Amino acid sequence: MQEYDKTLFDIDGTVLRSYRGNESKVTVPDGVTSIEYNAFATSGVTEVILPESVTNIGYSAFKACSGLEKINIPAGVKTIRDEAFRGCGALKEVTLPEGLTAIGRWAFTGCAELTQLTVPQTVTSVGYSAFSDCKKLENVHIGGQIEMIDDNLFAGCGELKEVTLPQSIKTVGKWAFSDCKTLKEVVLPNGVTSIGEGAFKDCWGMENVTLPESLVEIDRWAFAGCNGLKEILIPKNVVLMGMCVFTDCNGLQIKCNRKRAYYGKKWNKSWLGSNTDPLKVTWLVKK
């Protein structure tokens, strides 16, 4: 363990428990392996340099560091835990290393200055609302092995224009992309079986959505308010259609690659929702 100023850091073994100083630029001593709960939370740091020895960034480690603009995440980091960078409103850039496996809930919520994001191929888990309310986030590439775009994951990312999803996903969670008003196109890979409640609600700028043949369930309000959509093809295997899936999608032309809907327990009678311009539905249309 590197020698360090004990007036600045509380370190137990190789675990940094808290930063006590008032400096804006901080270099964490070499040998530290874990940044623990609330270690830097609400501090006035603007730049933090982490040593290559760090493998874990703990719960709320940098939460509400409103002036934090720059931080390196070492290649050995495996886990970024819940709320680790929540409310770091000045953080402009973050590079997530290959080798990272898990990103916790609300990990980067409210990082309003982030514009680009790449999730590495090694990531297998991204938690609830991890990137919600990143107001300036424009481009997202998810190269991980995750099977679910979790609930609220990108909710409120109003400047999001482009997102690339991995072939591994099977579920798009509730409100996952809600209020992503500038998102123009989404291609859901084959293997996706369900789209959750309100998943793309109020994506006003949405012009094109590609739904895979594997899709089985579209929950209520999934595309409500997507009034930029002109046409959408519903795959033949969809057996659950929630209420008001296409409410406020005025003028949308819906093509269904299946026989006319059976209004039983799983295909809601009100699936088209309320629209000032009636929606046109054509059945047994193939790609």
C-alpha positions as CSV (number, residue, x, y, z in Angstrom):
1,M,0.0,0.0,0.0
2,Q,1.4,3.4,-1.0
3,E,2.1,5.9,1.7
4,Y,-0.7,8.5,2.0
5,D,-1.9,11.5,4.0
6,K,-4.1,10.2,6.7
7,T,-5.7,13.6,7.1
8,L,-7.1,13.3,3.6
9,F,-8.1,9.6,3.4
10,D,-9.6,7.1,5.8
11,I,-8.3,3.8,4.4
12,D,-8.8,0.4,6.1
13,G,-6.4,-2.1,4.6
14,T,-7.0,-1.6,0.9
15,V,-10.5,-0.1,1.3
16,L,-11.0,3.7,1.0
17,R,-13.8,4.5,3.4
18,S,-13.8,8.3,3.0
19,Y,-12.1,11.3,1.6
20,R,-11.7,14.0,4.2
21,G,-10.0,16.8,2.3
22,N,-11.1,19.9,0.5
23,E,-8.9,19.7,-2.6
24,S,-10.7,19.7,-6.0
25,K,-8.2,17.4,-7.8
26,V,-7.6,14.2,-5.9
27,T,-5.3,11.3,-6.6
28,V,-6.3,8.1,-4.7
29,P,-3.3,6.2,-3.3
30,D,-2.0,3.2,-5.2
31,G,-3.0,-0.1,-3.6
32,V,-6.6,0.9,-2.9
33,T,-8.9,-1.8,-4.3
34,S,-12.3,-0.5,-3.3
35,I,-14.0,2.9,-3.1
36,E,-16.6,2.3,-0.5
37,Y,-20.1,3.6,0.4
38,N,-20.3,7.4,0.2
39,A,-16.5,7.8,0.1
40,F,-16.6,11.0,-1.9
41,A,-20.3,11.7,-1.8
42,T,-21.3,15.4,-1.8
43,S,-17.6,16.5,-1.8
44,G,-16.3,19.4,-3.9
45,V,-14.0,17.3,-6.1
46,T,-13.8,18.2,-9.7
47,E,-11.3,15.5,-10.8
48,V,-10.4,12.1,-9.3
49,I,-7.6,9.9,-10.4
50,L,-8.1,6.3,-9.4
51,P,-5.1,3.8,-9.3
52,E,-5.1,0.7,-11.5
53,S,-5.5,-1.4,-8.3
54,V,-9.2,-0.4,-7.9
55,T,-11.7,-3.2,-8.8
56,N,-14.9,-1.9,-7.1
57,I,-16.7,1.4,-7.0
58,G,-19.1,1.1,-4.2
59,Y,-22.6,2.3,-3.4
60,S,-23.1,6.1,-3.7
61,A,-19.3,6.4,-3.9
62,F,-19.4,9.7,-5.8
63,K,-23.1,10.5,-5.4
64,A,-24.0,14.2,-5.7
65,C,-20.4,15.3,-6.5
66,S,-22.0,18.1,-8.5
67,G,-18.7,19.6,-9.6
68,L,-17.0,16.3,-10.7
69,E,-16.0,16.7,-14.3
70,K,-13.4,14.0,-14.9
71,I,-12.7,10.6,-13.5
72,N,-10.8,7.6,-14.9
73,I,-12.3,4.1,-14.3
74,P,-9.4,1.6,-14.2
75,A,-9.3,-1.5,-16.4
76,G,-9.6,-3.7,-13.4
77,V,-13.0,-2.4,-12.2
78,K,-15.6,-5.2,-12.3
79,T,-18.5,-3.5,-10.6
80,I,-20.0,0.0,-10.4
81,R,-22.6,-0.2,-7.7
82,D,-25.9,1.5,-7.1
83,E,-26.0,5.3,-7.3
84,A,-22.2,5.4,-7.6
85,F,-22.2,8.6,-9.8
86,R,-25.8,9.6,-9.3
87,G,-26.3,13.4,-9.5
88,C,-22.8,14.1,-10.9
89,G,-24.3,16.8,-13.1
90,A,-20.9,18.1,-14.4
91,L,-19.5,14.8,-15.5
92,K,-19.0,15.2,-19.2
93,E,-17.3,11.9,-20.2
94,V,-17.0,8.4,-18.8
95,T,-15.1,5.5,-20.3
96,L,-16.4,2.1,-19.1
97,P,-13.6,-0.5,-19.3
98,E,-13.6,-3.9,-20.9
99,G,-13.8,-6.3,-18.1
100,L,-16.6,-4.4,-16.3
101,T,-19.4,-6.9,-15.6
102,A,-22.1,-5.0,-13.6
103,I,-23.5,-1.5,-13.5
104,G,-25.9,-0.9,-10.6
105,R,-29.2,0.9,-10.2
106,W,-29.2,4.7,-10.7
107,A,-25.5,4.4,-11.2
108,F,-25.3,7.5,-13.6
109,T,-28.8,9.0,-13.1
110,G,-28.8,12.7,-13.5
111,C,-25.3,13.0,-15.2
112,A,-26.7,15.8,-17.2
113,E,-23.6,16.6,-19.2
114,L,-22.8,13.1,-20.5
115,T,-23.2,13.0,-24.3
116,Q,-21.7,9.6,-25.3
117,L,-21.9,6.2,-23.8
118,T,-20.5,2.7,-24.7
119,V,-21.3,-0.3,-22.5
120,P,-18.6,-2.9,-23.0
121,Q,-19.1,-6.4,-24.3
122,T,-18.2,-7.9,-20.9
123,V,-21.2,-6.3,-19.1
124,T,-23.9,-8.8,-18.1
125,S,-26.0,-6.6,-15.9
126,V,-27.2,-3.0,-16.0
127,G,-29.6,-2.0,-13.2
128,Y,-32.8,-0.1,-13.0
129,S,-32.7,3.5,-14.1
130,A,-28.9,3.4,-14.5
131,F,-28.7,6.2,-17.1
132,S,-32.1,8.0,-16.6
133,D,-32.2,11.8,-16.8
134,C,-28.9,12.1,-18.6
135,K,-30.3,15.1,-20.4
136,K,-27.6,15.6,-23.0
137,L,-26.9,11.9,-23.8
138,E,-27.0,11.6,-27.6
139,N,-25.5,8.3,-28.6
140,V,-25.5,5.0,-26.8
141,H,-23.9,1.7,-27.9
142,I,-24.6,-1.3,-25.7
143,G,-22.2,-4.0,-26.6
144,G,-22.8,-6.1,-23.5
145,Q,-24.3,-9.5,-22.9
146,I,-27.3,-8.2,-21.0
147,E,-30.7,-9.9,-21.5
148,M,-32.9,-7.0,-20.4
149,I,-33.0,-3.3,-21.0
150,D,-34.1,-2.7,-17.4
151,D,-37.0,-0.5,-16.3
152,N,-36.5,3.3,-16.7
153,L,-32.9,2.6,-18.0
154,F,-32.8,5.7,-20.3
155,A,-36.0,7.4,-19.2
156,G,-35.9,11.2,-19.6
157,C,-32.8,11.2,-21.9
158,G,-34.4,13.9,-24.0
159,E,-31.5,14.4,-26.4
160,L,-30.9,10.7,-27.2
161,K,-30.8,10.3,-30.9
162,E,-29.2,6.9,-31.6
163,V,-29.1,3.7,-29.6
164,T,-27.5,0.3,-30.7
165,L,-28.8,-2.7,-28.8
166,P,-27.0,-6.0,-28.3
167,Q,-28.3,-9.3,-29.9
168,S,-28.5,-10.8,-26.4
169,I,-31.5,-8.9,-25.1
170,K,-34.8,-10.6,-24.6
171,T,-36.8,-7.9,-22.8
172,V,-37.3,-4.1,-23.0
173,G,-38.5,-3.1,-19.6
174,K,-41.1,-0.6,-18.4
175,W,-40.6,3.0,-19.4
176,A,-37.1,2.0,-20.6
177,F,-36.9,4.8,-23.2
178,S,-39.9,7.0,-22.1
179,D,-39.5,10.7,-22.9
180,C,-36.6,10.1,-25.2
181,K,-38.1,12.8,-27.5
182,T,-35.4,12.9,-30.2
183,L,-34.9,9.2,-30.6
184,K,-35.6,8.5,-34.3
185,E,-35.1,4.8,-34.8
186,V,-35.0,1.6,-32.8
187,V,-34.2,-1.8,-34.2
188,L,-35.0,-4.6,-31.7
189,P,-32.9,-7.7,-32.4
190,N,-34.4,-11.1,-33.0
191,G,-34.7,-12.7,-29.6
192,V,-36.6,-9.9,-28.0
193,T,-39.9,-11.4,-26.7
194,S,-41.5,-8.6,-24.7
195,I,-41.8,-4.8,-24.7
196,G,-42.8,-3.4,-21.3
197,E,-45.4,-0.9,-20.2
198,G,-44.7,2.6,-21.6
199,A,-41.3,1.4,-22.9
200,F,-41.2,4.1,-25.7
201,K,-43.9,6.4,-24.4
202,D,-43.7,10.0,-25.6
203,C,-40.8,9.4,-28.0
204,W,-42.2,12.1,-30.2
205,G,-39.4,12.0,-32.8
206,M,-39.6,8.3,-33.4
207,E,-39.9,7.6,-37.1
208,N,-39.1,4.0,-37.4
209,V,-39.4,0.9,-35.2
210,T,-38.3,-2.6,-36.3
211,L,-40.0,-5.4,-34.3
212,P,-38.5,-8.9,-34.4
213,E,-40.4,-12.1,-35.3
214,S,-39.6,-13.4,-31.8
215,L,-41.8,-10.7,-30.2
216,V,-44.7,-12.1,-28.2
217,E,-45.8,-9.4,-25.8
218,I,-46.4,-5.6,-26.2
219,D,-47.6,-4.1,-22.9
220,R,-49.9,-1.1,-22.4
221,W,-48.8,2.4,-23.6
222,A,-45.7,0.9,-25.1
223,F,-45.7,3.4,-28.0
224,A,-48.2,5.9,-26.7
225,G,-47.4,9.4,-27.9
226,C,-45.0,8.3,-30.7
227,N,-46.8,10.6,-33.1
228,G,-43.8,10.7,-35.5
229,L,-44.4,7.0,-36.4
230,K,-46.1,6.6,-39.8
231,E,-46.0,2.8,-40.1
232,I,-45.3,-0.2,-38.0
233,L,-45.4,-4.0,-38.6
234,I,-46.6,-6.2,-35.8
235,P,-45.1,-9.7,-36.1
236,K,-47.4,-12.7,-36.3
237,N,-46.3,-14.2,-32.9
238,V,-47.6,-11.3,-30.8
239,V,-50.2,-12.8,-28.5
240,L,-50.4,-10.2,-25.8
241,M,-51.3,-6.6,-26.7
242,G,-52.0,-4.2,-23.8
243,M,-54.4,-1.3,-23.7
244,C,-53.6,2.0,-25.4
245,V,-50.4,0.7,-27.0
246,F,-50.8,3.3,-29.8
247,T,-52.7,6.1,-28.1
248,D,-51.8,9.5,-29.5
249,C,-50.1,8.0,-32.5
250,N,-52.3,10.0,-34.9
251,G,-52.3,8.8,-38.5
252,L,-50.2,5.7,-37.9
253,Q,-50.6,2.8,-40.3
254,I,-50.4,-0.6,-38.5
255,K,-49.7,-3.7,-40.5
256,C,-50.1,-7.0,-38.7
257,N,-48.5,-10.2,-39.9
258,R,-51.3,-12.3,-38.4
259,K,-55.0,-13.0,-38.5
260,R,-57.4,-10.4,-37.1
261,A,-56.9,-9.9,-33.3
262,Y,-58.7,-12.2,-31.0
263,Y,-60.0,-10.1,-28.2
264,G,-59.5,-12.5,-25.3
265,K,-57.6,-11.9,-22.1
266,K,-54.3,-11.2,-23.8
267,W,-55.3,-8.9,-26.7
268,N,-56.9,-5.8,-25.2
269,K,-59.9,-4.4,-27.1
270,S,-58.5,-0.9,-26.6
271,W,-55.1,-1.6,-27.9
272,L,-55.3,1.2,-30.5
273,G,-56.0,3.8,-27.8
274,S,-57.4,7.2,-28.4
275,N,-56.4,9.1,-31.6
276,T,-57.8,12.2,-33.2
277,D,-56.9,10.7,-36.6
278,P,-58.1,7.1,-36.9
279,L,-55.4,4.5,-37.1
280,K,-55.5,2.2,-40.2
281,V,-54.9,-1.5,-39.4
282,T,-54.2,-4.1,-42.2
283,W,-54.2,-7.8,-41.3
284,L,-52.1,-10.7,-42.8
285,V,-49.4,-8.4,-44.1
286,K,-46.0,-10.0,-44.5
287,K,-42.6,-8.2,-44.6
